[in-house]
Amino acid sequence: MLSKYILLLMIVPPLNLVIAILVGWLLLRTRPRLGRWIIGCALLLLLLLGIPAVAETLLAALETDLPTAPPIDKPPAAIIVLGGDIDRTQEGADVGQLTLDRLRTAAVLYRRTQLPVLVSGGVVIPGEPSVGEVMATSLQRDFQVPVRWVEPRSKDTWENAQDSAAMLKPEGITSAYVVTSAWHERRSLMAFSHTSLTVTPAPTPLDSWPRFIAIDFVPRNGNWAKSYYALHEWIGCVWYAIR
């Protein structure tokens, strides 16, 4: 799973643009025109992805038209929470900010529905607990929400869907809420569409569209991460559509 994350960092901007700049710099002596062209294009794209208006538009576009109303004929009978990041602390592994946001949303949904909860996420770092196990601990410790099922093997969103559906099938559950980051819901729904489960998105709070005022066009720290998440999701949606 760790090797897959490293590969994604190499493929999805902005890190690959930094690598392109280094390649262009190395080419300056032997092929200066090509080197300057590569550096210029990479710098321009890197600049664009750091602009709030660009990053926020990429994210918000992922979150439009999510079907958040559950089907009347198949009301959800469980809550599935998809794992995100984990942090390493002196006390051991704990949930990262993305995962914490998802758990907070799941806790609110649990208090409203009292439906049983399944958490899904495999091992990111060998020797560490799975994301699912860390999530279960946090939900019970921090939110007093019981966890019925822990799915600890999935390595990506596709396996989240397949393994969660397989775990719920013997329980006779055919419909569930899926809790994840709002920008991750679209790809999650595509993954679950290849299972026997009918799912209803229960996203974290939606990202706002940019206001397109002057400050929204000034590159700021944090927007490269937003652009990375958004581009990763758009690429994933295309891949799920053709696989």
Secondary structure, DSSP 8 states (H G I E B T S, - for coil): -HHHHHHHHHHSTTHHHHHHHHHHHHHTTT-HHHHHHHHHHHHHHHHHHTSHHHHHHHHHHHTTT---S--SSS----EEEE---EEEETTEEEE-HHHHHHHHHHHHHHHHH---EEEE---SSTTS--HHHHHHHHHHHHS----SEEE----SHHHHHHHHHHHHGGGT--EEEEE--GGGHHHHHHHHTTSS-EEEE--SS--------GGGGS--TTHHHHHHHHHHHHHHHHHHHH-
